[in-house]
Amino acid sequence: MAPSLADLFQQLEVHSRNEEHQRVYDYSLKILQKQPGNVQVLKTCLVSLINLDKYQAAFKLLSTHESVESPSLLLEKAYIYYKLNKHDLLGVLFQANEDRFNNEVALLHLQAQESYKIGDNKKALKIYRDLISSSGKSAQQQQQQQSASSQSASSSFEILDLSVNERAVIAQSLLLRDDAIAIKDSNPISSDVDSSYDLLFNNALIEIGLGNYERAIEDLLKAKEICELSVKNYSSKDKFQELSPIILQISYCYLKKNNIATGESFLKELLQEIEANNYNEDKALKLIILNNLYYIKYLQDEKINPNLIYKNLQFPSILNNISNKLTLSQTYKLDKNEILLSYKIGKDIKKKKLDSYEHNFNNSLLPSALSILYKYQIDIFEQEEEDDEEEDVKSIASKLFRLAIKLKNNLALSLIAIQYNNSINNYNNSLLILESLFKENDLLLVQHPNLALLLLSIFEKMDRNLSNFLKILEEQDFLKLVDISLENNYKIIEDLGFRILSTNNHANFYNRIFQKLHDANPNNKLISVILNGTNDNLDSILKPIDELTSNIDVDELLNSEAIVDSTNTTLPKRSLPSVNSNIKKRKRNKKIPDHLVNKISDPERWLPLKDRSTYKPKRGKKNLTQGGTADATTEINIANNNNANPSSSSVNTSKKGGNKKNKKKGRR
């Protein structure tokens, strides 16, 4: 006999107390089939499925009960959309329930997490900082009213969680070079907590975004030490899940510091533990480790078949399967590596993929560049042996120049053309390309301030008077319109000002630059000194030479390959997946002329005809040994395959590098 509704509810209560989510779901579903409009039972089903990480099943259940509308289901519905990346549906839900999403704490948290996930860092940061401020005030009121330790601990944990998330947003903004967050907002408003390895981890990510890898390593090593103490009673698997993202970031920092051996050792340690204990569930972690190991092989000039790399990394299907586990900066680098690898092996890249990449990372010109190169059949990676490489580059540079002038307003193509022409010292062509762009778009320099530095570098290389350069800036109202409240723009304008200052000319112009910088950041003492025209304050700003050089190892500095002239441009070369997606060229065997393909010299040509292995006697004569002949094409193909030099190549992602895991407790 089927159980009654009362029996089902009684069993539901027991299983709920025991947190047996699967059984709760099973009994709830049976009740729901009898009472399809029961909102509370539907809510219980959804919560059980969420606890079981069965978001697709929860979404399907929502779809089959669309008619059941209740304000009490809003949080569950929004969370399911969030976990399944249903950004459009979640956006509609936000708009329809704006008042609740802007006032209820749980919904505010969810809105901040969604904003972080889609890269709206400015909005996410504002929500978290509002929550931090309100939580701080609430904590003070509680302390004034009573000293209950449980309430105090609860509020402290909430503020810590918000502090971790605030730093995650700032780190992501820096790693993606996001201009949405102003300079004054790039420092956390919440206090540091040295006992939290989550917070130390995100502090390290901020340092990575700022390029301070040594400081990042210090924070990561502290985080690792605290984490090891915190998880000492965990299972081996849980320990690994908590420690692995920290170790991965330590490895990344060493790779960025050009300490390849140390970075590689950390990666191999992680991979060895995954394989030894069969920790294969975290596919995102394993992908990042393999990606970065291939990057190391690229640095070491190892010959690897790019088709094999593409297969071993399980591109492109794996990126869809692990999208929920990746941060935006990791997605950016891995997607970029997948696109570059596809291009290298001649795989057709779907327009949908390029459009999606351009939509998600609208600062990237990669999709636009590849589309143009595909359309006009220009392969910038195909270069001959070194003897012919210079002519090859000149030919490609000439093609790209003509095409850039023809298309006029394609920034991606123009930058590639400029890079190639700069590499052969044809700066005049580069200047013509930029002037063509500026004629088509009066606000191009304002929209892309880094072009001003590129233009200045070309003028310096050509040893031309900077008056024409300044005239171009004036024509576009560059100083007036550029927004230097954004950190990247501030750094660009600062660099521009000091480079013009170094010429000892155009004082009026660089003073205007420094005044604009001072207005944006009055705390920059060096700029204040320049504007005041006095050296009185320099002693408080500039350290003694002995102090600055005390920790420098001269021998290490001279042997370092990290010192690169920032004004030099190098050719884009073939690439394998890497933490920073560098591109490396490959060498190709010279093509054998058609008339010689089947005329390889016979090694037996000096033997008498009758002693050669291919000799066939006339009919009637008996051959004592029967030999065979082989088609020379087989040997040629084998030789070519053995001599091929496939080259290698992110992600930061960062983390532009692989950078983080799907964190527990707000580590994101």
Protein Blocks (a to p, Z undefined) as FASTA:
>chain_A
ZZdfklmmmmmmmmmmnopaklmmmmmmmmmmmmmmlmklmmmmmmmmmmnopaklmmmm
mmmmmmlgcfklmmmmmmmmmmnopaklmmmmmmmmmmmmmmpmklmmmmmmmmmmnopa
mlmmmmmmmmmmmmmmmmmmmmmmpccfklmmmmmmmmmmmmmmmmmmmmmmmmnopakb
cfklmpcfbdcdfkbmklmmmmmmmmmmnopaklmmmmmmmmmmmmmmmmmmpcfklmmm
mmmmmmmmmmmmmmmnopaklmmmmmmmmmmmmmmnopaklmmlmmmmmmmmmmmmmmno
pacdfklmmmmnopaklmmmmmmmpcfklmmmmmmmmmmmmmmnopacdfklmmmmmmmm
mmbcklmmmmmmmmnopafkbccdfklmmmmmmmmmmmmmmmmmmnopamklmmmmmmmm
mmnopaklmmmmmmmmmmmpmklmmmmmmlmmmmmmmmmmnopafklmmmmmmmnommmm
pcckbmklmmmmmmmmmmmmmnopaklmmmmmmmmmmmmmmmlmklmmmmnopaklmmmm
pccfklmmmmpcfklmmmpckbccfkbccddddddddfkopacdddddddddfklmmmcc
cfklmpcfklpmkbccdehiacfbacddddfklmmmmmmmmmpccddeddjnghiacfbd
cdeehlZZ
